[in-house]
């Protein structure tokens, strides 16, 4: 019912909308870039020659969206996928 108040609120909400969109972009980068890193590391590992042994322990650490410590080994199988989803959701 107050046009001047409505204009002021819309102007303030525009700033909030821009900040919220930038924050969403940052969160998406944190969640997607480790998957891109994981993909590149698997492509690089498949292109190595067969002289490297499969027991190389340097490739056991997979990237997560946020650096966290877990009371279990989260780098294998379904535990990695579930932990990745949990850490991404926790970041959001």
Buried (B, 14 or more C-beta within 10 A) or exposed (E): EEEEEEEEEEEEEEEEEEEEEEEEEEBBEBBEEBBEEBEEBEEEEEEEEEEEEEEEEEEEEBBBBEEEEEEEEBBEEEEBEEBBEBBBEEBE
